[in-house]
Amino acid sequence: MTGRDASLTLHVPGTVDAIRPATEQAESWLAERHVSFEAMYLASLAIEELVTNCIKYGYENPAGRTIDLMFSVEGQLLRIEVVDDGRPFNPLEAPAPDLSLPIEQRPIGGLGLHLLRELADEARYERRDGTNRLTLLKRMA
């Protein structure tokens, strides 16, 4: 990859061990493009949360599966697309966690997806051709 590439595509194997290298590669590419801290955080959280959820819940057996992550920076806009062929799941419809409950009473899970929805300026989900497709957009000032 050269510094001028406008997009980065990562094909992340369906294993937890593949998450950190994917995050490091994406963060390095985004840093070269001088994206904002907020955009960098959204990208890192998206990799961690969405790939983990796909591995844990999207497949009966994630071995041999791949989750595709596409990043592009166009002007002051970061676009993140996540595509997997797991079970149909729209993360935008996941219930928001009840943040009024004390931490010890909150059920485990749901906070990461909630944070993604809150951090993205725009989020879209589509189920197409047997795949889940989530697009997150983040404007950078």
N, C-alpha and C positions, 0 to 999 in steps of 0.2 A: 504494500500500500504506500502510495506517495502522499504527501501532505495535501495534495490537491483533490484527492478522491472525494466526491460529494456524498458517497454512501458506503456503508459497511454492512456486509451480510455475514452472520455467524450461524453455523449449523451445529447446534449444541446437542451432543449425545444425551440420551435420556438417563443420565446418571448424576447423582448429587456431586460426585467428584468433578464433573465438568463445569459446574457453576462458577467457581472461583476463577479459573482461567478465562472463561467467557467474559466475566465481569472485568477482569484486568485488561483484556484486549479492547473491550468497548470503552473503558475509562481512558485508556491511552489514546485511542483514536479520537475521542471527544475532547480530550485535553489539547490535542494538536489543533483543534478547531476553536479553542478558547470559548467553549460553551459556559454558561453561567453555572454557579454552584447548584442552583435549584434544578437545572436541566440534568446535570451530572447525577444528582441524587435520585431524580426520577428514573433515569436510565439504570442505575445500579439496583434500585428497588424493584424495577420491572423485571430485570433478569432474575434476581433472587426469588421474588415472590411468584412470578408466573411460571418459571421453569420448575421450581419446587412443587407448586400446585399441580402442574402437568404430570410430573413424575409420580407424585403421591396419589393423585386422584384421576388423572386423565386416561390411564392405561391399565389394563389388567396386568400386563407385563411390559414395563418401559424399556427393557433390554432391546437394543437394536433400533429403537425409535430415535427420532431427531426432532428437536424444536428449532425452528428457524427464527432468527431475530434480525431485523433490518433496521439500521439507523441511517438517517439522512439529516443533514443540516443545510437548510436553504435560507440564506439571509439570517434573520433572527428567529427562525423556527426549527425546532428539533422534532423530527417525526420518528416514532418507534413503532415498528410493526412486529407482532408476535404471531407466528403461525404454527399450529400443531394439528395432528390428525387424531387426537384423542377423543374421548367422549364429548358430546356437545356440552358446552358450558359457557355461559355469558357472565363474565366476572362483573359486568356493570349492573347486573340484577341481583348480585349477592347482597343479602341484608346487611345494613350498616350495623356495626357493633353498638351496644348500649353503653356509651361512655359515662353515663351517670352512675353506673354500678361501681362499687369499690373493686379495685383490681382483683382481689382474691375471689370475688364472686362472678367475674366475667368468664364466659366460656372461652376456651382456647380457639384461636383462629379468627379470621375475618378482618383483623386490624390492617394487615398488609394491603389487601384489596381496597379497603376504605381509604388508606393513605394514597394509593395510586390514583384513585378517583379524585381525591382532593387536590393532589399536586398537579395533575394534568389540566391544561386549559381546555382540552377537548378530548373526548374518548369515544370511540365507536367500536362496536362488535358486529361481526357478520359470520354466519355459518355458511360456507360455500364449498362445494365440491368435496364434502367430507372433511372439511377442516374448520377449525376455530381460527378466526382472524381478528385480532385486537389491535387497534391503532390508537396510539396516544400522541397528542400534540402538546408541545410546551413552547410558549413564546418567551423569548429572552429580550430583556430591555437593554 
